[in-house]
């Protein structure tokens, strides 16, 4: 259901373009085939990435602001049930260099 009070949902998120998780999940389902790849070049606090993760899709997020990158990383890790220690994040980042090109 996409109908809920705006102020209740977004009160704690200070990102300037907050999007509802329900809306982003709906949009990801609408335009991405099952198991597809979602690219978010302006990831912000990670709503699109969390939606993709929760739908079992692959995703790539790009965010230049360190504060929002940290928030998005924590949210995605939580959605995936992963540990969110700095060492885990560093290991995941370093392993990206080892990934094979598709």
C-alpha positions in Angstrom: 0.0 0.0 0.0 1.5 3.3 -1.1 -0.9 5.5 1.0 0.5 6.5 4.4 1.3 9.7 6.2 4.3 11.4 4.6 5.5 13.1 7.9 5.5 9.8 9.9 7.5 7.9 7.3 10.2 10.5 6.5 10.6 12.3 9.8 14.0 10.8 10.6 15.5 10.8 7.1 17.3 14.1 6.3 18.0 13.4 2.7 16.7 16.2 0.5 14.8 13.8 -1.9 13.4 11.1 0.3 11.5 8.4 -1.5 9.2 5.9 0.1 10.5 2.3 0.3 7.1 1.0 -0.9 7.1 3.3 -3.9 10.7 2.3 -4.9 9.8 -1.4 -4.5 6.8 -0.9 -6.8 8.9 0.9 -9.4 11.7 -1.7 -9.3 9.1 -4.5 -9.8 7.4 -2.5 -12.6 10.5 -1.9 -14.8 13.0 -4.6 -13.9 12.6 -8.2 -15.0 13.0 -10.9 -12.3 16.7 -11.3 -11.4 17.5 -8.2 -13.4 20.0 -5.5 -12.8 19.1 -2.1 -11.2 21.4 0.8 -11.7 21.0 3.9 -9.4 23.5 6.5 -10.4 22.3 8.8 -7.6 21.8 6.3 -4.8 21.4 8.8 -1.9 20.3 6.9 1.2 19.7 3.7 -0.8 15.9 3.3 -1.2 16.2 1.9 -4.7 19.0 -0.4 -3.8 17.1 -1.8 -0.8 14.1 -2.3 -3.0 16.2 -4.2 -5.5 17.9 -6.3 -2.8 14.5 -7.1 -1.2 13.2 -8.3 -4.6 16.3 -10.5 -5.2 17.6 -8.4 -8.0 21.2 -7.4 -8.7 22.0 -3.7 -8.2 24.7 -1.1 -8.6 24.5 2.2 -6.7 26.6 5.3 -7.1 26.7 8.0 -4.5 29.3 10.8 -4.2 28.3 12.1 -0.7 30.1 10.0 1.9 27.4 10.5 4.5 24.7 9.1 2.3 27.0 6.3 1.0 27.4 5.2 4.6 23.6 5.3 5.2 22.9 3.4 2.0 25.6 0.8 2.8 24.0 0.1 6.2 20.5 -0.1 4.8 21.5 -2.5 2.0 23.5 -4.7 4.4 20.5 -4.8 6.7 18.2 -5.7 3.7 20.6 -8.5 2.8 21.1 -9.7 6.3 24.9 -8.9 6.2 27.2 -7.7 9.0 27.9 -4.0 8.6 31.3 -3.6 10.2 33.8 -1.4 8.5 36.1 -4.4 7.9 33.2 -6.2 6.1 32.6 -3.2 4.0 36.3 -2.8 3.1 36.5 -6.5 2.2 33.4 -6.3 0.0 34.8 -3.2 -1.8 38.2 -4.8 -2.3 36.7 -7.9 -3.7 34.9 -5.9 -6.4 38.3 -5.5 -8.2 38.5 -9.3 -8.4 35.1 -9.7 -10.0 35.1 -11.0 -13.6 33.5 -9.0 -16.4 30.2 -10.3 -17.6 
